[in-house]
Amino acid sequence: MQQPTYFQHFNQTLWLSPERCIFWEEERWLIVSDIHFGKSGHFRKAGIGIPQTVFKEDLHRLVTQIQFFKPAQLIVVGDFFHSHINNEIKLFEKWRNDLASLPIHLVKGNHDILEPNWYDANTIVVHETQLVNGPFAFMHELPEEATTTGQYIFTGHIHPGIHIAGLGKQSLRFPCFYFGEQHAVLPAFGRFTGLHAVRPKKKDKIFAIAEQRLVELQ
Amino acid sequence: MKLYLTPGYQCIASWLSAKGHHAFPFQEEAWQHIVSSKSGLVNAPTGCGKTFSVFLGSVIRFINQHPTDYKSKSKNGLQLLWITPLRALAKDIGRAMEEVIEELGMSWTVGIRNGDTTQAERARQKKQLPEVLIITPESLHLFLAQKGYADAFKNLQLIAVDEWHELMGSKRGVQVELAISRIVNSHRKSMATKPPMIWGISATIGNLSDAKDVLLSAIREEGVIVKAQMKKQIVVESVLPDEIENYPWAGHLGIKLIHKVIPIIEQSKTTLIFINTRGMSERWYQELLNHAPEFAGAIALHHGSIEQELRLWVEEALHTAKLKAVVCTASLDLGVDFRPVETVIQVGSPKGVSRFLQRAGRSGHSPDAVSKIYFLPTHSLELVEAAALKNAIDEELIESKEPMLLCFDVLIQYLNTLAISDGFKPEEIFAEVKSTYCYRDLLQEEWEEVLKFLTEGGKALQQYDDYKKIEVIDGLYKITSRRIAMQHRLNIGTIVSDAMLKVRMQSGGYVGVIEEYFISRLEPGDCFTLAGRNLELLQIKDMTVLVKKSTSKKTIVPSWNGGRMSLTANLGRKLRETFNDVADAGKIMGSKNQAPELVHLSSLFQLQQQLSHIPKDNELLIEHHESKDGYHLLVYPFEGRQVHEAMSAILAYRIGKIAPLTFSIAMNDYGFELLCDQPIPVDDTNASELFTLNDLTADIQRSVNATEMARRKFRDIAVIGGLITQTAPGEQKKARHLQASASLLFNVFSEYDSKNVLLRQAYQEVFDQQMEEVRLRNAFTRIGNSTIVITVPQKFTPLCFPIIADGLNRNNLSSENIEDRIRRMQAQLMKD
């Protein structure tokens, strides 16, 4: 595994992992977004043969990150699960059992449509709109009207990607961490997800994930 | 059996002579073969009675079998299956057939089956099939998706495939091959009678005999070729700009010459104006109306994104000579005869000799009439193509059509189709599939891989899997889920279009369809043009675009992402030869034999010569340029866009071995450009090394572009192979958790199941079609035997201009490490 990148933000220490998650050192929170567990299974159920390896490896990568950072809590900023219950989610349940001591918090995303008691049964604490802690707030999508609480917001949802153009009309695209003035966007953790190009402003910070390495662009 | 002695022939002959007609020799030849139960291919241009050469053969045969009661005999079951590539053709052909049947006093009926056939009509056909069924390849496969389909074919005598030259080189042709293999073999298995004959109808192509072999492969017959010895007279005239110096060096539109088009339209009864893309046809239509408002109501627009009803109206109006001109795209390329059409105008390069001939043949439709076609260049240099086309027509240099091979996507779709009707037994279908030309080299292990993919869905986690598609029930491969069966029915077909949205007026009324890609870049209030109307975007709701009429003068014309055609090998060669005539620029002025197009361009050639060089066909020209964009290396092989795409990648890779550089690549049909932010180390000492045949195959594999090319190919393959579900506009909502872009699927398969058959096919298609490996190798050989001329012009030259200006569709190739690359691009951005 590649080393995470150190990043100081609001006097907090954040470790950005090229595996597409953030470790918040002061709170020992591991923060991920848009895992979309069960997506390959959902497609397979409809007769579309997506290799299930993608799900298996997403699960393994998450375990590896948990073993590496040893977080106190796992925070999922929405779209933990892709759709309805299926057999892939059954495998997740088994995994959850093995790691029963790790508290998991989910800030609900538009894809999180499982039955409320399923989350209870798997000891996942569900936050309907947001989760606030110290200087930070976590919500899946940015609300249409600005919040007044004054926290810096972490979101997911859009699966941010950065488009880089250079001389000679070159262009490249990578998933990225985006840190704007008011809010940050986490890259999608799941590998069966697309990219949506973000257009950073001058003061924004962008960390592109290029071939398992983080490259700070601005 | 001698044709002349049969009652059927006598019946037809007397009917013809009563009308004052007589049969053409090739028609009688075809009838004789059909009476003798032979299969084959009829080669005839459109408008020469090719339809009757097969249709009347079928009628004669029926009369011979029922000499006494052929008139009264009805409900005979399906006798003739007529496969046609175009819906528009079906109506026309059906009408012609019905006329004959009526005049002969027979009781046959003619049915049409395609995407437009109503449910009621389908139900009627199910109860009692007509004697003649005119069908598209897609509808034929939908037919095979019905339970008990084999019964429908039990009386079938003949399968005719119209416009086979159009179908053969495409996946729709593969669909035809597969359907024929199924019909013929289901017949063999259940009936004592002989399976149906197969007859193809084809315009002239370079490889007619291959065309016949591909079509007849499944019945394992040699077959015959019947040729109509008719040569159509064609007159080609270029529309010449008055001042060549002021005509643009680059461009696609040609609108500047519109004032020369108006008199042409005025002078002939009806004119077809062929434009290469839908977007440009919208522009042309608008501009024609702006320049000649008196044409309002007398001209129309016809292309694939226009609402069906409107298109049918245009076609009807063409028949009845109500229209002065129609601006159209390839949508009017094929066979329908519009008799009033006297003149054709081709705007921009037709990219190939046969397409140009086909379009020319749209005018002067009776067998002895002259076809008149005008060539209108969209930029100056295109006039050279006009001269090359004229030479090619004189020499009858018609292109070949290469049949598609081993299309796993079509095979997967076909097996799903069989699985939703009666199910299939692998042993039986494997033998059948292998009897087709497309799959004759299919290996047992490939077949098993396909079956495995269909039943198990590739890499899975055993007990944690939900995959469900084809199930094996007592050795029979079947789809039992109604939902999956329904989804598959919607997905049958091999024509893949981009995600389309319906466009509807707020006040009601349907305008047409538009690509999601285009509309997603617009904001409410923006204006765009569709179907010749200026529309204002109001909102997008449930995959429908709501619009209202706009009076705004400024509108955006949609760009349709259709694949760009590439110059064919024949036309490329002719083009290179044509440059010989002008290579010595001084010679042009005096020579009398010079094509008018070339004389017209003489000032441009002089400039090219003065700044750089005019390449002869035994030379390869390379130019170095420098601009604020960077360092440009221009290479002019005149091999067509597709070959250039691969050749430029290989060259970039080979130069990259000299020094780590990143290139951005642009190309057109004449040549390509490597653009770099650092000087490009190519000179006399190493140029010929760059075009060596040594390690060519390995270098093709290594030029990373294959991945990007395969990614683009994968979209169609994924749709045809059923990985992407195509939903009718308005239905996306239901399947919203099943949306994934082809590009994302490509990534997932590349990373997690790189041996997947569909992924492998994408790469194979890149090598076979995109890179045209054989043609590429020939090009490298040719260049190896040529003299390489390198120049360093002080200004952009006429040859390089269209390529640099046309820098869309850039491809990148880098030999630098990715991090270095980003940092350096970054550093450059900072400097700005």
Interface residues (C-beta under 8 A of the other chain):
Chain A: K39 G41 H42 F43 R44 K45 A46 G47 I48 G49 I50 P51 Q52 T53 V54 F55 K56 E57 H82 S83 N86 N87 E88 K90 L91 H111 I164 A165 G166 L167 G168 K169 Q170 S171 L172 R191 F192 T193 G194 A208 A210 E211 R213 V215 L217
Chain B: F453 E456 G457 G458 K459 A460 L461 Q463 Y464 D465 D466 Y467 K468 K469 S481 I484 Q487 H488 D629 G630 T662 F663 S664 L675 C676 D677 G722 L723 T725 H737 L738 A740 S741 S743 L744 L745 N747 V748 F749 E751 Y752 D753 N756 G807 R810 N812 S814 I818 E819 R821 I822 R823 R824 M825 Q826 Q828 L829
